[in-house]
């Protein structure tokens, strides 16, 4: 059975902060997929990126396979 892994912005977030800071322009979400190394039986699929999802802090799938993302857009705020 083939394991399907759906990731959103998590793909883009897998780039180390120091590597991202060194770049003049961040990597586009579509290009970030090419930088991922996963086993042959795992598939990564981009399902959302900025501006649809910003500052993700958690994600979960329900029993029907729907993806839910928790965001914290206001952190830190006074």
Number of C-alpha atoms within 10 A of each C-alpha: 4 8 11 11 10 18 18 21 20 18 22 23 14 12 15 9 9 8 9 15 10 9 9 7 8 13 14 11 18 13 11 18 16 10 13 12 9 9 7 8 9 12 13 17 13 17 11 17 17 12 7 9 15 15 16 15 11 11 13 10 11 8 6 6 9 9 14 11 16 13 14 12 12 8 8 6 5 4
